[in-house]
């Protein structure tokens, strides 16, 4: 069903792009700046925030995802496509997170559009490798006997690179390169801001590294679709989740739920984590069965309207995650 919806979306998208090509995009070249600022469109919240930090008052940056919308199920509207084609820079995660992006890029009438694949230069982890980490500590034989729902197709790769602060620095480099190419007169401005922001990311990385040296547990008990594969690998952690893969449409495996409950009771873990923007039904079941506290471990794909209005940042989200992980993994001062 998921692949059928995706195929239909591509057909609709292709038809729209052909119609745009036929009638022409209105004055694309002249509209790539807004009030002398470089217009930038980003797909996910981390890139949006990175551009804000790097471009500051030199850019007019927009987030394609509406507040509160789950990222994996998002498909761009015709107006979204027009906005991308009228921008100066388009920043996306990569082909495995936004498979629709290539069609938009290939059919754009804006020959001056600078496209930034923020995953460039990053060695992506296979989805099978992610799932191997994901099943550490579980009854693998039981897991394999239970068929799962067809998932959102990421092309066999894990796209959630932004949750690793080290990879986030590479994403910043890619964005700096794109902004500098689109607006060469402010190249030094973008580079200086990029280097300054990378220092914050380096500090964030050090905070996680030091914290996990002092935690009693090294396994994240997660009641949602686990997007923290790169993060866990970076800091020597494992995870247990009742889901296989990242799709919000995927159904939890009952045997994995039972195994997770068993692991929590045996280990003495008192926290079950859940994901953002999706009703945490599974985490609630596990909490009821174990008495564990439910805590949000924010994947930062997107944010709510309240979070946007509060001025939330990627760094703040990750710092809050660190506080909760310390609680969930038994941090010893």
N, C-alpha and C positions, 0 to 999 in steps of 0.2 A: 504493500500500500504506500509506504513512504517513497519508494523508488518511482511508483506511478505518479504520485503528486509532484515529485521532483522533475520527472520527464515532462509533465503537463506544464509546469512552470517555465521550463526551458523553451517549450514551443510558444507559449504566450510571450515570453521575453523576446524571442527571436522575431516574432511577428511585429511586436512593438518597435524593435530596433530597425527593422526594415522600413516601417512606416516613417520613423524619424529620419532615416537616411533619404527617403524619398522627398520629404517636405523640407528637410534641412533643420538644423538646430539654430535657434535665433542668436546671431552675433556671438558665437562662442568665444572668440578671441578677446573681444572687448569686455566680456562679462566675467573674466577669470579673476578680476580684482573688485573688491567692494570697499569704497571709500579709501582707495589707495592701498588697502591691505590685500595680501595674497589669500585667495579663497581656497580652503582645504576641506575636503570631505573625508571622514574616517568611518570605518565600519563598526568597530568595537570601542568600548570605553577606554581600555588602556592606551590605544593609539591616539584617541581623542585627547586624553590627558597628557600624553607625551608631547603632542604637537603644541598644546597650550603652554607647556613648560619651555619648549624649545623656541617657539615662534613669538610668544608673548604678544606685544601690541603690534607686531608686524603681520599677523595673520588673522583671518576671520575663519575660525574652524567650526565645523558642524559635525555632529554625530548622526550617522544615518539611522541607527536604531532608535526608535521612540523610547522614552523612559518606560521601564518595566517590561519591555518585550523580551522574551526568551530568544537568545541569539541563534541557536541551532535551527529553529524553525522559520527564521526570517527569510523572506523573499522581497527584493526591492520592487516598489511600485513604479509605474511609468514616470511619475513626478520625481522619484528618487533618481531614476536613470538620467533624466534631464539635468538634475542638480549636479550629478557626477560629471556629465559632459560639459557643463558650463563652469566647472571649477578649474583652478590652476593646478591643484595637486589632489590625487586620489590615493589614500592610504588604506590598504587592506592587510589582513593577516597572511593570506596565501591561498593557493588553490584548494587546499584541503579543508579550510574553514569556510571560505566563500566560493564554492564551485561556480556560482553564477557570474562572478566578476570577470572571468576571461571573455565571456560573450559581450559584456558591456564594453570592455576595453577594446576588443577587436572591431567593434562596430561604431566606435565614437567618431564623430565628425570633427572633434577638437584635436587637431594635430599637435597642439602645444601642451596638451594635458600631460603632466608628469605623473607616472604611476609608480607607487612605492609598494613593493611586496616586502612587508616588514619581516618575513621569515627568511629572506635572502641570506645565504651564508650559514644558516643553522641546520645542523644534521637532525632531521626529524625522526622521532621514535616511531617504530612500527606499532600499529594498534595491537598486534599480537603480543609484542613485548610489554606494552602497557597492561594488557590483560593478564600476562604472566605475573607481573608484580602485584596486580590486583587480587590474585587468588592465593597469594602467600598466606600460609597459616590456615587455609580452609581445607575442607575435605574435597579434593579436586575430583575424585571419582564421582562423588555425588553431584558436584557442579556440572560435570559433563553429561550426566544423564537427563538433565532438565533442559528442553529446548527453550530458546528465548525468542522474543519478538524481533522481527527484522528492524535493524537500526538505521538511523540517519547515516548515510554513506560519507565517510571522511576519506575515501580512497585508500584505506589501509594505513593512514598516518594519523598520529596524534597532533592536532594543531595548537594545543593550549600552551604555547611557548612562553607567553607573557607571565605565567605564574612562577617561572624561574627567574629570579632577579638578575642572574648572570646573562641569560638570553635576552632579558628585557633591555640590557645595555646594548646588545647588538641591534635590537629593534630601533633603539634611539639613534644609533649610527646610521642605519638605513634611512630613517626619517630626516636626519640632518642632511644627508646626501641629496635627498629629493627636494627638500626646501631650498637648498643652496643652488641646485640646478634650475629651479623655477624662478628664483629671485637672487641672482648672483651678486647683486650689489650689497645684499645683507648677509652674505655667506659667513663672514667672520662673526657676526651677531649670532647666527644659528649655531655655529661650531662652539662658541664660548658657552652658550646656554646649554648645549648638549653635554659638554664636558662637565659643567657644574651639576647638571641633573644626574649624570652617571655616577658622580661621587655620592649622591644620596642613595642611589641604587646599590652601590658598593657597601655603604654603611648598613643598608637593609640586609644585604647578603651576610655580612658579618654578624648581625644580630641573630639571624636564624642559625648560622653555624655554631655560634657560642651557646645559644639556648638549647639546642638539641644534644649538646654534650652533657647536659645536666638533667635530662628528662628520664624518668623511670621507664616509660614505655616508648617503643619505636614504631608502633603500629597505629595508624589513624583509623578509627572505627567510624565509617562514613555511611550514612543512611540514604545517600543520593547517588547520582551519576558522577563518578570520580573523575574530575578533570585535572587533578594535581599530580599526574604521572611524572612530569619533568621535575616538579618541586620535590616530590618524594625521592626520586633518584638522586637529585643534587645533594640532599641532606641525609642520605642513608636511611630513609624511612620506608616502611611498607604500608599497605592498607588492606582493609577488608570492606567490601561493599556488596550489596545484594544484586547490583546491576553489572552487566557486561557492556562496555562501551559508554558513549557519552550522550546518546540520543534521549531527549525528553520524552519520546514516544515509547522507549524500551520499557518492558515490564520487569519488575523485580523477580528474582528466582526464589521461590518459597524455601528451598533447601538452603540457599545462601543466607536468607533471613534467619533461619534456625541456627545455622552455623555461626553467624555473627553474634546472636544472643548467647550462644554457648561460649564463644570466645570471650565475650565481655564478662560473663559470670565467672569464668575460670581465671581470667587475668586480674579481675578486680577493677577494671576500667569503669569510670563513673560518668563518662561523657560520650554522647553520640552526636556526631556532626551532621549537618544538613546543608543543602545547597540553596543558593539565592533564587528568587523569582519563581519557584515552583513549590506547590503545597507539599510540605514534608510529611506525607502520610506514613511512609515506611519508618522514618525516624521516630514518629509518634508511637507506632506499634512497638518498636524496640525499646523506647523509653518506658512505655507502660509495662513491658515484660521484665525490665532490668532495674527500673528506678533511676536510670541514668539521666543526667541533665542534657537537654538539647541545646547545642550551640551552633550558630551559623558559621560555616567556613566558606567565605565569599570567593567565588571564582572570578569575579570582576569582568565577566563577559559584558555585562550591562548593569545599569543601576536604576533604582526606582526614581520616581519624580521627587520624592522627599529627599533622597540622597543627592540628586542634582541640585536641588534648591539649597541644601546645606553646604554646598561647596566641596563635596567629597572628592578625594583624589586617590590615585592608584596607591601611592605611598601610605596613605591613611588606611585604606582597605587592608593592605598587607600587614601593617603594624597591628591593626585590630585582629587579624588572623593569628599573628604571633602570640598576642595575649591569650587568645582562646586555645591555641595549641599548647601553650604552657600549662593551662588548666587541664586540658584533656589528656596530655601525655605525662602528667605528674612531674612538673618542673621542681627541682630542688635548688634553692638559692645557694 
